Amino acid sequence: MLVGGLPGSGKSTLAAPLARELGLPLIWDPQHTQPLGVGPLVEVDTTRPVAIPELAERIRAAVSRAAGQ
């Protein structure tokens, strides 16, 4: 999973709780700043509060749909 965006857009605030919710390790790598094209892209509006459990469910659903193709 890649959490990307402009500076100050909320990446750091979003990444740790989202990784916990999804049961994934949090890996910080400033070298990878663009989508890798290996899975679905889920865009998130970080200009307002993000509900982590609902976002995690959106991601799980997107991954499930992509795996079924």
KOLTORDO-235386 format. One record per residue (C-alpha): residue in one letter; x, y, z; chain. Coordinates in steps of 0.2 Angstrom, whole numbers. Layout:
BEGIN
<rec><resn>a</resn><c1>X</c1><c2>Y</c2><c3>Z</c3><chain>A</chain></rec>
...
This chain:
BEGIN
<rec><resn>m</resn><c1>0</c1><c2>0</c2><c3>0</c3><chain>A</chain></rec>
<rec><resn>l</resn><c1>6</c1><c2>17</c2><c3>-5</c3><chain>A</chain></rec>
<rec><resn>v</resn><c1>0</c1><c2>33</c2><c3>4</c3><chain>A</chain></rec>
<rec><resn>g</resn><c1>5</c1><c2>47</c2><c3>-7</c3><chain>A</chain></rec>
<rec><resn>g</resn><c1>0</c1><c2>65</c2><c3>-9</c3><chain>A</chain></rec>
<rec><resn>l</resn><c1>6</c1><c2>83</c2><c3>-8</c3><chain>A</chain></rec>
<rec><resn>p</resn><c1>16</c1><c2>90</c2><c3>6</c3><chain>A</chain></rec>
<rec><resn>g</resn><c1>5</c1><c2>93</c2><c3>21</c3><chain>A</chain></rec>
<rec><resn>s</resn><c1>-9</c1><c2>83</c2><c3>14</c3><chain>A</chain></rec>
<rec><resn>g</resn><c1>-11</c1><c2>71</c2><c3>29</c3><chain>A</chain></rec>
<rec><resn>k</resn><c1>-1</c1><c2>56</c2><c3>23</c3><chain>A</chain></rec>
<rec><resn>s</resn><c1>8</c1><c2>54</c2><c3>40</c3><chain>A</chain></rec>
<rec><resn>t</resn><c1>-7</c1><c2>56</c2><c3>50</c3><chain>A</chain></rec>
<rec><resn>l</resn><c1>-17</c1><c2>44</c2><c3>39</c3><chain>A</chain></rec>
<rec><resn>a</resn><c1>-4</c1><c2>30</c2><c3>36</c3><chain>A</chain></rec>
<rec><resn>a</resn><c1>-1</c1><c2>23</c2><c3>53</c3><chain>A</chain></rec>
<rec><resn>p</resn><c1>-19</c1><c2>21</c2><c3>59</c3><chain>A</chain></rec>
<rec><resn>l</resn><c1>-23</c1><c2>14</c2><c3>41</c3><chain>A</chain></rec>
<rec><resn>a</resn><c1>-9</c1><c2>2</c2><c3>42</c3><chain>A</chain></rec>
<rec><resn>r</resn><c1>-15</c1><c2>-4</c2><c3>59</c3><chain>A</chain></rec>
<rec><resn>e</resn><c1>-33</c1><c2>-6</c2><c3>54</c3><chain>A</chain></rec>
<rec><resn>l</resn><c1>-28</c1><c2>-16</c2><c3>38</c3><chain>A</chain></rec>
<rec><resn>g</resn><c1>-15</c1><c2>-26</c2><c3>48</c3><chain>A</chain></rec>
<rec><resn>l</resn><c1>-1</c1><c2>-21</c2><c3>37</c3><chain>A</chain></rec>
<rec><resn>p</resn><c1>17</c1><c2>-15</c2><c3>42</c3><chain>A</chain></rec>
<rec><resn>l</resn><c1>20</c1><c2>3</c2><c3>40</c3><chain>A</chain></rec>
<rec><resn>i</resn><c1>35</c1><c2>6</c2><c3>29</c3><chain>A</chain></rec>
<rec><resn>w</resn><c1>41</c1><c2>23</c2><c3>26</c3><chain>A</chain></rec>
<rec><resn>d</resn><c1>51</c1><c2>25</c2><c3>9</c3><chain>A</chain></rec>
<rec><resn>p</resn><c1>52</c1><c2>42</c2><c3>2</c3><chain>A</chain></rec>
<rec><resn>q</resn><c1>59</c1><c2>35</c2><c3>-14</c3><chain>A</chain></rec>
<rec><resn>h</resn><c1>42</c1><c2>28</c2><c3>-19</c3><chain>A</chain></rec>
<rec><resn>t</resn><c1>30</c1><c2>43</c2><c3>-21</c3><chain>A</chain></rec>
<rec><resn>q</resn><c1>20</c1><c2>37</c2><c3>-36</c3><chain>A</chain></rec>
<rec><resn>p</resn><c1>7</c1><c2>23</c2><c3>-38</c3><chain>A</chain></rec>
<rec><resn>l</resn><c1>16</c1><c2>7</c2><c3>-43</c3><chain>A</chain></rec>
<rec><resn>g</resn><c1>2</c1><c2>0</c2><c3>-54</c3><chain>A</chain></rec>
<rec><resn>v</resn><c1>1</c1><c2>-17</c2><c3>-45</c3><chain>A</chain></rec>
<rec><resn>g</resn><c1>-16</c1><c2>-14</c2><c3>-37</c3><chain>A</chain></rec>
<rec><resn>p</resn><c1>-31</c1><c2>-3</c2><c3>-36</c3><chain>A</chain></rec>
<rec><resn>l</resn><c1>-30</c1><c2>15</c2><c3>-33</c3><chain>A</chain></rec>
<rec><resn>v</resn><c1>-41</c1><c2>22</c2><c3>-19</c3><chain>A</chain></rec>
<rec><resn>e</resn><c1>-41</c1><c2>41</c2><c3>-18</c3><chain>A</chain></rec>
<rec><resn>v</resn><c1>-45</c1><c2>49</c2><c3>-2</c3><chain>A</chain></rec>
<rec><resn>d</resn><c1>-50</c1><c2>67</c2><c3>2</c3><chain>A</chain></rec>
<rec><resn>t</resn><c1>-39</c1><c2>73</c2><c3>17</c3><chain>A</chain></rec>
<rec><resn>t</resn><c1>-46</c1><c2>90</c2><c3>17</c3><chain>A</chain></rec>
<rec><resn>r</resn><c1>-58</c1><c2>84</c2><c3>30</c3><chain>A</chain></rec>
<rec><resn>p</resn><c1>-57</c1><c2>70</c2><c3>44</c3><chain>A</chain></rec>
<rec><resn>v</resn><c1>-55</c1><c2>52</c2><c3>37</c3><chain>A</chain></rec>
<rec><resn>a</resn><c1>-64</c1><c2>38</c2><c3>45</c3><chain>A</chain></rec>
<rec><resn>i</resn><c1>-51</c1><c2>25</c2><c3>45</c3><chain>A</chain></rec>
<rec><resn>p</resn><c1>-62</c1><c2>9</c2><c3>47</c3><chain>A</chain></rec>
<rec><resn>e</resn><c1>-73</c1><c2>15</c2><c3>33</c3><chain>A</chain></rec>
<rec><resn>l</resn><c1>-57</c1><c2>19</c2><c3>22</c3><chain>A</chain></rec>
<rec><resn>a</resn><c1>-50</c1><c2>2</c2><c3>26</c3><chain>A</chain></rec>
<rec><resn>e</resn><c1>-66</c1><c2>-7</c2><c3>21</c3><chain>A</chain></rec>
<rec><resn>r</resn><c1>-66</c1><c2>3</c2><c3>4</c3><chain>A</chain></rec>
<rec><resn>i</resn><c1>-48</c1><c2>-3</c2><c3>2</c3><chain>A</chain></rec>
<rec><resn>r</resn><c1>-52</c1><c2>-21</c2><c3>6</c3><chain>A</chain></rec>
<rec><resn>a</resn><c1>-67</c1><c2>-20</c2><c3>-7</c3><chain>A</chain></rec>
<rec><resn>a</resn><c1>-56</c1><c2>-13</c2><c3>-20</c3><chain>A</chain></rec>
<rec><resn>v</resn><c1>-43</c1><c2>-26</c2><c3>-18</c3><chain>A</chain></rec>
<rec><resn>s</resn><c1>-56</c1><c2>-40</c2><c3>-18</c3><chain>A</chain></rec>
<rec><resn>r</resn><c1>-64</c1><c2>-33</c2><c3>-34</c3><chain>A</chain></rec>
<rec><resn>a</resn><c1>-47</c1><c2>-32</c2><c3>-42</c3><chain>A</chain></rec>
<rec><resn>a</resn><c1>-43</c1><c2>-50</c2><c3>-37</c3><chain>A</chain></rec>
<rec><resn>g</resn><c1>-59</c1><c2>-56</c2><c3>-45</c3><chain>A</chain></rec>
<rec><resn>q</resn><c1>-54</c1><c2>-49</c2><c3>-62</c3><chain>A</chain></rec>
